[in-house]
Amino acid sequence: METKVNEIAISYSGNLKTNQLPKITSSQNAAELLYGQWNKNNIELHETFKIMLLNNANKVKGIYEVSTGGITGTLVDLRIIFAVVLKSLTTAVILAHNHPSGTLRPSEPDKRLTQKIKKAGELFDIKVLDHLILTPDGNYFSFADEGIL
């Protein structure tokens, strides 16, 4: 009797040419792009965690929503993050989440998660360039700018 297994197919489809992709040059530039893509109907209601996928020229390949949670937190699974990062052949990422309360201060869990993702990225030569916290009014906090990345 023959044993059967599922065939696994992995794909990434980018329909923009590289010269059309926006280039990230600063935390402000990244925060503005992310905020522009955020759903303004729920940015004050619940926390969402996203990753901005970059190529080695810091051009944005895309933004992926990793998770959506409650008012004060969301569950982030590193396996999902790195499945997306590796599938898309991404070389650098910018992490981002919103604080519905408008607080621009990172929590201890925010700091621990950032270090955990950064450490995992090092195994794959994937750089974590920043972690941004966005507020409903468009302000942001940058881990890189504050020297805590």
NUGUTI-161692 format. One line per field, with one value per atom (N, C-alpha, C): residue number from 0; atom name; x, y, z. Coordinates in Angstrom, 1 decimal. Layout:
k: [NUM | ...];
a: [CA | ...];
east: [X | ...];
north: [Y | ...];
up: [Z | ...];
END
This chain:
k: [0 | 0 | 0 | 1 | 1 | 1 | 2 | 2 | 2 | 3 | 3 | 3 | 4 | 4 | 4 | 5 | 5 | 5 | 6 | 6 | 6 | 7 | 7 | 7 | 8 | 8 | 8 | 9 | 9 | 9 | 10 | 10 | 10 | 11 | 11 | 11 | 12 | 12 | 12 | 13 | 13 | 13 | 14 | 14 | 14 | 15 | 15 | 15 | 16 | 16 | 16 | 17 | 17 | 17 | 18 | 18 | 18 | 19 | 19 | 19 | 20 | 20 | 20 | 21 | 21 | 21 | 22 | 22 | 22 | 23 | 23 | 23 | 24 | 24 | 24 | 25 | 25 | 25 | 26 | 26 | 26 | 27 | 27 | 27 | 28 | 28 | 28 | 29 | 29 | 29 | 30 | 30 | 30 | 31 | 31 | 31 | 32 | 32 | 32 | 33 | 33 | 33 | 34 | 34 | 34 | 35 | 35 | 35 | 36 | 36 | 36 | 37 | 37 | 37 | 38 | 38 | 38 | 39 | 39 | 39 | 40 | 40 | 40 | 41 | 41 | 41 | 42 | 42 | 42 | 43 | 43 | 43 | 44 | 44 | 44 | 45 | 45 | 45 | 46 | 46 | 46 | 47 | 47 | 47 | 48 | 48 | 48 | 49 | 49 | 49 | 50 | 50 | 50 | 51 | 51 | 51 | 52 | 52 | 52 | 53 | 53 | 53 | 54 | 54 | 54 | 55 | 55 | 55 | 56 | 56 | 56 | 57 | 57 | 57 | 58 | 58 | 58 | 59 | 59 | 59 | 60 | 60 | 60 | 61 | 61 | 61 | 62 | 62 | 62 | 63 | 63 | 63 | 64 | 64 | 64 | 65 | 65 | 65 | 66 | 66 | 66 | 67 | 67 | 67 | 68 | 68 | 68 | 69 | 69 | 69 | 70 | 70 | 70 | 71 | 71 | 71 | 72 | 72 | 72 | 73 | 73 | 73 | 74 | 74 | 74 | 75 | 75 | 75 | 76 | 76 | 76 | 77 | 77 | 77 | 78 | 78 | 78 | 79 | 79 | 79 | 80 | 80 | 80 | 81 | 81 | 81 | 82 | 82 | 82 | 83 | 83 | 83 | 84 | 84 | 84 | 85 | 85 | 85 | 86 | 86 | 86 | 87 | 87 | 87 | 88 | 88 | 88 | 89 | 89 | 89 | 90 | 90 | 90 | 91 | 91 | 91 | 92 | 92 | 92 | 93 | 93 | 93 | 94 | 94 | 94 | 95 | 95 | 95 | 96 | 96 | 96 | 97 | 97 | 97 | 98 | 98 | 98 | 99 | 99 | 99 | 100 | 100 | 100 | 101 | 101 | 101 | 102 | 102 | 102 | 103 | 103 | 103 | 104 | 104 | 104 | 105 | 105 | 105 | 106 | 106 | 106 | 107 | 107 | 107 | 108 | 108 | 108 | 109 | 109 | 109 | 110 | 110 | 110 | 111 | 111 | 111 | 112 | 112 | 112 | 113 | 113 | 113 | 114 | 114 | 114 | 115 | 115 | 115 | 116 | 116 | 116 | 117 | 117 | 117 | 118 | 118 | 118 | 119 | 119 | 119 | 120 | 120 | 120 | 121 | 121 | 121 | 122 | 122 | 122 | 123 | 123 | 123 | 124 | 124 | 124 | 125 | 125 | 125 | 126 | 126 | 126 | 127 | 127 | 127 | 128 | 128 | 128 | 129 | 129 | 129 | 130 | 130 | 130 | 131 | 131 | 131 | 132 | 132 | 132 | 133 | 133 | 133 | 134 | 134 | 134 | 135 | 135 | 135 | 136 | 136 | 136 | 137 | 137 | 137 | 138 | 138 | 138 | 139 | 139 | 139 | 140 | 140 | 140 | 141 | 141 | 141 | 142 | 142 | 142 | 143 | 143 | 143 | 144 | 144 | 144 | 145 | 145 | 145 | 146 | 146 | 146 | 147 | 147 | 147 | 148 | 148 | 148];
a: [N | CA | C | N | CA | C | N | CA | C | N | CA | C | N | CA | C | N | CA | C | N | CA | C | N | CA | C | N | CA | C | N | CA | C | N | CA | C | N | CA | C | N | CA | C | N | CA | C | N | CA | C | N | CA | C | N | CA | C | N | CA | C | N | CA | C | N | CA | C | N | CA | C | N | CA | C | N | CA | C | N | CA | C | N | CA | C | N | CA | C | N | CA | C | N | CA | C | N | CA | C | N | CA | C | N | CA | C | N | CA | C | N | CA | C | N | CA | C | N | CA | C | N | CA | C | N | CA | C | N | CA | C | N | CA | C | N | CA | C | N | CA | C | N | CA | C | N | CA | C | N | CA | C | N | CA | C | N | CA | C | N | CA | C | N | CA | C | N | CA | C | N | CA | C | N | CA | C | N | CA | C | N | CA | C | N | CA | C | N | CA | C | N | CA | C | N | CA | C | N | CA | C | N | CA | C | N | CA | C | N | CA | C | N | CA | C | N | CA | C | N | CA | C | N | CA | C | N | CA | C | N | CA | C | N | CA | C | N | CA | C | N | CA | C | N | CA | C | N | CA | C | N | CA | C | N | CA | C | N | CA | C | N | CA | C | N | CA | C | N | CA | C | N | CA | C | N | CA | C | N | CA | C | N | CA | C | N | CA | C | N | CA | C | N | CA | C | N | CA | C | N | CA | C | N | CA | C | N | CA | C | N | CA | C | N | CA | C | N | CA | C | N | CA | C | N | CA | C | N | CA | C | N | CA | C | N | CA | C | N | CA | C | N | CA | C | N | CA | C | N | CA | C | N | CA | C | N | CA | C | N | CA | C | N | CA | C | N | CA | C | N | CA | C | N | CA | C | N | CA | C | N | CA | C | N | CA | C | N | CA | C | N | CA | C | N | CA | C | N | CA | C | N | CA | C | N | CA | C | N | CA | C | N | CA | C | N | CA | C | N | CA | C | N | CA | C | N | CA | C | N | CA | C | N | CA | C | N | CA | C | N | CA | C | N | CA | C | N | CA | C | N | CA | C | N | CA | C | N | CA | C | N | CA | C | N | CA | C | N | CA | C | N | CA | C | N | CA | C | N | CA | C | N | CA | C | N | CA | C | N | CA | C | N | CA | C | N | CA | C | N | CA | C | N | CA | C | N | CA | C | N | CA | C | N | CA | C | N | CA | C];
east: [0.8 | 0.0 | 0.9 | 0.6 | 1.3 | 0.9 | 1.9 | 1.5 | 1.5 | 0.5 | 0.3 | 0.5 | 1.1 | 1.3 | 0.8 | 0.5 | 0.1 | 1.3 | 1.1 | 2.2 | 2.1 | 3.2 | 3.2 | 3.7 | 2.9 | 3.3 | 3.4 | 4.5 | 4.7 | 4.8 | 4.1 | 4.2 | 4.1 | 4.7 | 4.6 | 4.3 | 3.3 | 3.0 | 3.1 | 4.1 | 4.2 | 3.9 | 3.0 | 2.6 | 3.2 | 3.9 | 4.6 | 6.0 | 6.5 | 7.9 | 8.7 | 10.0 | 10.8 | 11.0 | 11.1 | 11.2 | 9.9 | 8.8 | 7.6 | 7.4 | 8.2 | 8.0 | 8.5 | 7.8 | 8.3 | 9.5 | 10.4 | 11.7 | 11.6 | 12.0 | 11.9 | 13.3 | 13.3 | 14.5 | 14.6 | 13.4 | 13.4 | 12.2 | 12.3 | 11.1 | 9.9 | 10.0 | 8.8 | 8.2 | 9.1 | 8.6 | 7.9 | 8.4 | 7.8 | 6.5 | 6.5 | 5.2 | 4.1 | 4.5 | 3.5 | 2.9 | 3.7 | 3.2 | 2.3 | 2.8 | 1.9 | 0.6 | 0.7 | -0.5 | -1.5 | -1.0 | -1.8 | -2.6 | -2.0 | -2.5 | -3.4 | -3.4 | -4.2 | -5.6 | -6.5 | -7.9 | -8.3 | -8.6 | -8.9 | -10.3 | -11.1 | -12.3 | -12.1 | -11.0 | -10.8 | -9.4 | -8.6 | -7.3 | -7.5 | -8.7 | -8.9 | -9.6 | -10.0 | -10.8 | -10.0 | -9.0 | -8.2 | -6.8 | -6.0 | -4.6 | -4.4 | -3.6 | -3.2 | -1.7 | -1.1 | 0.3 | 0.5 | 1.4 | 1.7 | 3.2 | 3.6 | 5.1 | 5.2 | 6.1 | 6.4 | 7.6 | 7.5 | 8.5 | 9.3 | 10.6 | 11.5 | 12.5 | 12.9 | 14.0 | 15.4 | 16.5 | 17.8 | 18.1 | 17.2 | 17.4 | 16.4 | 15.8 | 14.8 | 13.5 | 13.2 | 12.0 | 10.9 | 9.7 | 8.6 | 8.0 | 8.1 | 7.5 | 6.0 | 5.7 | 4.3 | 4.2 | 2.9 | 2.6 | 1.7 | 2.0 | 1.2 | 0.7 | -0.6 | -1.3 | -1.1 | -0.3 | 0.0 | -1.2 | -1.7 | -2.8 | -3.5 | -4.8 | -5.6 | -6.1 | -6.1 | -6.5 | -7.5 | -7.3 | -8.3 | -7.8 | -8.4 | -8.1 | -6.7 | -6.1 | -4.8 | -3.7 | -4.0 | -3.0 | -3.4 | -2.5 | -2.7 | -1.7 | -2.0 | -1.1 | -0.3 | 1.0 | 1.9 | 2.6 | 2.4 | 3.1 | 4.3 | 5.5 | 6.7 | 6.7 | 6.1 | 6.1 | 5.3 | 4.3 | 3.5 | 4.3 | 5.0 | 5.8 | 6.9 | 7.6 | 8.7 | 8.3 | 7.1 | 6.5 | 6.3 | 5.8 | 5.5 | 6.9 | 7.8 | 9.1 | 9.9 | 9.9 | 10.7 | 10.0 | 8.7 | 8.0 | 8.2 | 8.3 | 8.4 | 9.9 | 10.8 | 12.2 | 12.6 | 12.1 | 12.3 | 13.7 | 14.4 | 15.7 | 15.7 | 14.6 | 14.5 | 13.0 | 12.7 | 11.3 | 11.3 | 10.1 | 9.8 | 8.5 | 8.6 | 7.5 | 6.6 | 5.3 | 4.4 | 3.2 | 2.8 | 1.5 | 0.9 | -0.4 | -1.0 | -1.4 | -1.4 | -1.9 | -3.2 | -4.4 | -5.6 | -5.8 | -5.1 | -5.2 | -4.5 | -3.6 | -2.9 | -1.5 | -1.2 | 0.1 | 1.2 | 2.2 | 3.4 | 4.5 | 4.3 | 5.4 | 5.3 | 6.4 | 6.3 | 6.2 | 5.4 | 5.3 | 6.5 | 6.7 | 7.7 | 7.5 | 6.2 | 5.9 | 6.3 | 6.1 | 6.4 | 7.9 | 8.7 | 10.2 | 10.7 | 10.1 | 10.5 | 10.2 | 9.0 | 8.6 | 9.6 | 9.9 | 10.8 | 12.2 | 12.7 | 14.0 | 13.9 | 12.8 | 12.5 | 12.5 | 11.8 | 11.7 | 13.1 | 13.8 | 15.1 | 16.1 | 16.1 | 17.0 | 16.6 | 15.4 | 15.0 | 15.4 | 15.3 | 15.6 | 17.1 | 17.9 | 19.4 | 19.8 | 19.0 | 19.2 | 19.1 | 18.2 | 18.0 | 18.6 | 19.5 | 20.0 | 19.0 | 17.9 | 16.8 | 16.9 | 17.1 | 17.2 | 15.9 | 15.8 | 14.6 | 15.1 | 14.7 | 15.1 | 14.5 | 13.3 | 12.6 | 11.3 | 10.8 | 9.4 | 8.7 | 7.6 | 6.9 | 5.6 | 5.3 | 4.0 | 3.3 | 2.1 | 1.3 | 0.1 | -0.3 | -1.5 | -2.6 | -3.9 | -5.0 | -4.8 | -4.1 | -4.0 | -2.8 | -2.1 | -1.0 | 0.4 | 0.5 | 1.8 | 2.5 | 3.8 | 4.4 | 5.6 | 6.0 | 7.2 | 8.1 | 9.4 | 10.3 | 11.3 | 11.4 | 12.3 | 13.8 | 14.0 | 15.3 | 15.7 | 14.9 | 15.2 | 15.5 | 14.9 | 15.1 | 16.2 | 16.9 | 18.0 | 17.7 | 16.5 | 16.1 | 15.8 | 16.4 | 16.1 | 17.2];
north: [-1.2 | 0.0 | 1.3 | 2.2 | 3.4 | 4.5 | 5.1 | 6.2 | 7.5 | 8.2 | 9.5 | 10.7 | 11.8 | 13.0 | 14.2 | 15.3 | 16.5 | 17.1 | 17.7 | 18.5 | 19.9 | 20.5 | 21.9 | 22.8 | 23.9 | 24.9 | 26.3 | 27.0 | 28.3 | 29.3 | 30.4 | 31.5 | 32.9 | 33.8 | 35.2 | 35.9 | 36.8 | 37.5 | 39.0 | 39.6 | 41.0 | 41.6 | 42.5 | 43.0 | 44.3 | 44.9 | 46.2 | 46.0 | 46.7 | 46.7 | 47.3 | 46.9 | 47.4 | 48.9 | 49.5 | 51.0 | 51.7 | 51.0 | 51.6 | 51.5 | 50.7 | 50.5 | 51.7 | 52.1 | 53.2 | 52.8 | 53.8 | 53.5 | 54.1 | 53.3 | 53.8 | 54.5 | 55.7 | 56.4 | 56.9 | 56.8 | 57.2 | 56.6 | 56.7 | 56.2 | 57.0 | 58.2 | 59.1 | 58.7 | 58.4 | 58.0 | 56.6 | 55.7 | 54.4 | 54.5 | 55.4 | 55.6 | 56.2 | 57.1 | 57.8 | 56.8 | 55.9 | 54.9 | 53.9 | 53.4 | 52.5 | 53.1 | 54.3 | 55.0 | 55.2 | 55.5 | 55.7 | 54.4 | 53.2 | 51.9 | 51.4 | 52.0 | 51.5 | 51.8 | 50.9 | 51.1 | 52.1 | 53.3 | 54.4 | 54.1 | 53.2 | 52.9 | 52.1 | 51.4 | 50.6 | 50.8 | 51.8 | 52.1 | 52.4 | 53.0 | 53.4 | 52.3 | 51.2 | 50.1 | 48.9 | 48.5 | 47.3 | 47.4 | 46.6 | 46.6 | 45.6 | 46.1 | 45.3 | 45.3 | 44.1 | 44.0 | 43.8 | 44.6 | 44.4 | 44.4 | 43.8 | 43.9 | 44.5 | 45.4 | 46.0 | 45.2 | 44.6 | 43.8 | 44.6 | 44.5 | 45.3 | 44.5 | 45.0 | 44.3 | 44.9 | 44.5 | 45.0 | 46.4 | 47.1 | 48.5 | 49.3 | 48.7 | 49.3 | 49.8 | 49.1 | 49.3 | 48.4 | 48.9 | 48.2 | 47.2 | 45.9 | 44.8 | 44.7 | 45.0 | 44.9 | 45.1 | 45.1 | 45.2 | 44.0 | 43.3 | 42.1 | 42.3 | 42.1 | 42.1 | 40.8 | 40.7 | 39.5 | 39.1 | 40.0 | 39.7 | 41.0 | 40.7 | 41.7 | 41.2 | 42.0 | 41.6 | 42.4 | 42.6 | 43.4 | 44.8 | 45.5 | 46.9 | 47.1 | 46.1 | 46.3 | 45.4 | 44.6 | 43.7 | 42.8 | 42.1 | 41.2 | 40.1 | 38.9 | 37.7 | 37.7 | 37.7 | 37.7 | 36.3 | 35.6 | 34.3 | 34.4 | 34.2 | 34.4 | 33.4 | 32.3 | 31.4 | 32.0 | 32.7 | 33.3 | 34.5 | 35.3 | 36.3 | 35.8 | 34.8 | 34.3 | 33.4 | 32.8 | 32.2 | 33.2 | 34.4 | 35.4 | 36.0 | 36.3 | 36.9 | 36.0 | 34.7 | 33.8 | 33.5 | 33.4 | 33.2 | 34.3 | 35.6 | 36.7 | 37.1 | 36.3 | 36.5 | 37.9 | 38.3 | 39.6 | 39.6 | 40.7 | 40.8 | 41.7 | 42.5 | 43.4 | 43.7 | 43.9 | 44.2 | 45.4 | 46.0 | 47.0 | 46.5 | 46.3 | 45.9 | 47.1 | 46.9 | 48.0 | 47.5 | 48.2 | 48.0 | 49.3 | 49.3 | 50.5 | 50.4 | 51.5 | 51.6 | 52.4 | 51.8 | 52.5 | 53.6 | 53.4 | 54.4 | 55.7 | 55.7 | 56.9 | 57.0 | 56.0 | 56.0 | 55.7 | 56.5 | 56.3 | 55.6 | 55.1 | 54.4 | 52.9 | 52.2 | 50.8 | 50.0 | 49.0 | 48.2 | 47.2 | 46.6 | 45.6 | 44.4 | 43.9 | 42.9 | 43.3 | 44.6 | 45.2 | 45.0 | 45.4 | 45.3 | 43.9 | 43.0 | 41.6 | 40.9 | 41.2 | 40.7 | 41.2 | 42.5 | 43.1 | 42.3 | 42.1 | 41.4 | 39.9 | 39.3 | 37.9 | 37.8 | 38.7 | 38.8 | 39.1 | 40.1 | 40.5 | 39.3 | 38.6 | 37.4 | 36.3 | 36.0 | 35.0 | 35.4 | 36.7 | 37.2 | 37.1 | 37.2 | 37.0 | 35.7 | 34.6 | 33.3 | 33.2 | 34.0 | 34.0 | 35.2 | 35.9 | 37.1 | 38.1 | 38.2 | 39.2 | 40.3 | 41.5 | 42.6 | 43.2 | 43.4 | 44.2 | 45.6 | 46.4 | 47.8 | 48.7 | 48.4 | 49.3 | 48.6 | 49.1 | 48.7 | 50.0 | 50.2 | 51.5 | 51.3 | 52.2 | 52.2 | 53.4 | 53.1 | 54.2 | 54.5 | 55.7 | 56.1 | 56.6 | 56.6 | 56.9 | 58.3 | 59.2 | 60.6 | 60.7 | 59.5 | 59.5 | 59.7 | 60.0 | 60.1 | 58.7 | 58.6 | 57.3 | 57.4 | 56.2 | 56.0 | 55.0 | 55.3 | 54.4 | 53.8 | 52.5 | 51.8 | 52.2 | 52.2 | 52.5 | 53.9 | 54.9 | 56.3 | 56.5 | 55.7 | 55.8 | 54.9 | 54.2 | 53.4 | 52.1 | 51.6 | 50.4 | 49.2 | 49.2 | 48.1 | 47.1];
up: [0.0 | 0.0 | 0.0 | -0.8 | -1.0 | 0.1 | 0.7 | 1.7 | 0.9 | 1.2 | 0.5 | 1.5 | 1.0 | 1.8 | 1.0 | 1.6 | 0.9 | 0.3 | -0.9 | -1.6 | -1.0 | -0.7 | -0.2 | -1.3 | -1.5 | -2.5 | -1.7 | -2.0 | -1.3 | -2.4 | -2.2 | -3.3 | -2.7 | -3.4 | -3.0 | -4.3 | -4.4 | -5.6 | -5.4 | -6.0 | -5.9 | -7.3 | -7.4 | -8.8 | -9.1 | -8.2 | -8.4 | -8.8 | -9.8 | -10.1 | -9.0 | -8.9 | -7.8 | -7.8 | -9.0 | -9.1 | -8.7 | -8.5 | -8.1 | -6.5 | -5.9 | -4.4 | -3.6 | -2.6 | -1.8 | -1.0 | -0.8 | -0.1 | 1.3 | 2.3 | 3.7 | 4.0 | 4.5 | 4.7 | 6.2 | 6.9 | 8.3 | 9.1 | 10.4 | 11.2 | 10.8 | 10.6 | 10.3 | 9.0 | 8.0 | 6.7 | 6.8 | 7.6 | 7.8 | 8.6 | 9.6 | 10.4 | 9.6 | 8.7 | 7.9 | 6.9 | 6.3 | 5.4 | 6.1 | 7.2 | 8.0 | 8.5 | 9.0 | 9.5 | 8.3 | 7.1 | 5.9 | 5.6 | 5.9 | 5.5 | 6.7 | 7.8 | 9.0 | 8.8 | 9.3 | 9.3 | 10.3 | 9.9 | 10.9 | 11.7 | 11.2 | 11.8 | 13.1 | 13.2 | 14.4 | 15.1 | 14.7 | 15.3 | 16.8 | 17.2 | 18.6 | 19.4 | 18.7 | 19.3 | 19.8 | 19.0 | 19.4 | 18.8 | 19.5 | 19.1 | 17.9 | 16.9 | 15.7 | 15.6 | 15.2 | 15.0 | 13.5 | 12.9 | 11.5 | 11.3 | 10.1 | 9.8 | 8.4 | 8.2 | 6.9 | 6.4 | 5.2 | 4.6 | 3.6 | 3.8 | 3.0 | 2.2 | 1.1 | 0.4 | 0.8 | 0.3 | 0.8 | 0.4 | -0.4 | -0.7 | 0.2 | 1.2 | 2.1 | 1.3 | 0.2 | -0.5 | 0.1 | 0.2 | 0.8 | -0.1 | 0.2 | -0.6 | -0.3 | 1.0 | 1.4 | 2.9 | 3.4 | 4.8 | 5.1 | 6.1 | 6.5 | 7.9 | 8.0 | 9.4 | 10.0 | 11.1 | 11.8 | 12.7 | 13.5 | 14.4 | 14.9 | 15.3 | 15.9 | 17.2 | 18.2 | 19.5 | 20.2 | 21.5 | 22.3 | 22.4 | 23.5 | 23.7 | 24.2 | 25.0 | 25.6 | 25.1 | 24.1 | 23.6 | 22.5 | 21.8 | 20.8 | 20.8 | 20.5 | 20.5 | 19.2 | 19.3 | 18.1 | 18.1 | 17.0 | 16.9 | 15.9 | 16.5 | 15.7 | 14.4 | 14.5 | 13.4 | 12.2 | 12.5 | 11.4 | 10.8 | 11.7 | 11.2 | 10.2 | 10.7 | 9.9 | 8.7 | 8.7 | 7.6 | 6.4 | 6.8 | 5.8 | 5.3 | 6.3 | 5.9 | 5.0 | 5.3 | 4.5 | 3.1 | 3.1 | 1.9 | 0.9 | 1.4 | 0.5 | 0.3 | 0.7 | 0.6 | 1.0 | 2.2 | 2.8 | 3.5 | 3.4 | 4.1 | 5.3 | 5.5 | 6.6 | 6.9 | 8.2 | 8.6 | 9.5 | 9.5 | 10.5 | 11.2 | 12.5 | 13.3 | 13.6 | 13.7 | 14.1 | 14.8 | 15.8 | 16.4 | 16.9 | 17.2 | 17.6 | 19.1 | 19.8 | 21.1 | 21.1 | 21.2 | 21.1 | 22.2 | 23.3 | 24.4 | 24.0 | 23.0 | 22.6 | 23.4 | 24.2 | 25.0 | 24.0 | 24.1 | 23.2 | 23.9 | 25.1 | 25.8 | 25.6 | 25.2 | 25.0 | 26.4 | 26.4 | 27.7 | 27.7 | 28.9 | 29.0 | 28.0 | 27.9 | 26.9 | 25.5 | 25.1 | 23.8 | 23.6 | 24.7 | 24.6 | 24.4 | 25.2 | 25.2 | 23.8 | 23.3 | 22.0 | 20.9 | 21.0 | 20.0 | 20.0 | 21.2 | 21.3 | 20.8 | 21.1 | 20.7 | 19.2 | 18.5 | 17.0 | 16.4 | 17.1 | 16.6 | 16.6 | 17.8 | 17.9 | 16.9 | 16.7 | 15.7 | 14.3 | 14.0 | 12.7 | 12.4 | 13.5 | 13.3 | 12.8 | 13.2 | 12.7 | 11.2 | 10.6 | 9.2 | 8.4 | 9.1 | 8.5 | 8.1 | 8.8 | 8.6 | 9.6 | 9.2 | 10.1 | 10.6 | 11.9 | 12.4 | 12.5 | 11.6 | 11.6 | 12.6 | 13.0 | 13.9 | 14.4 | 15.5 | 16.0 | 16.3 | 15.6 | 15.7 | 16.5 | 17.4 | 18.1 | 17.5 | 17.0 | 16.4 | 17.3 | 17.3 | 18.1 | 17.1 | 17.6 | 16.7 | 16.0 | 16.7 | 16.1 | 15.1 | 14.9 | 13.9 | 14.5 | 15.8 | 16.5 | 16.5 | 16.7 | 16.8 | 17.8 | 18.2 | 19.0 | 18.2 | 18.1 | 17.4 | 18.3 | 18.4 | 19.2 | 18.7 | 17.4 | 16.9 | 17.3 | 17.1 | 17.4 | 18.9 | 19.7 | 21.2 | 21.7 | 20.8 | 21.1 | 21.9 | 21.8 | 22.6 | 21.7 | 20.5 | 19.6 | 19.8];
END
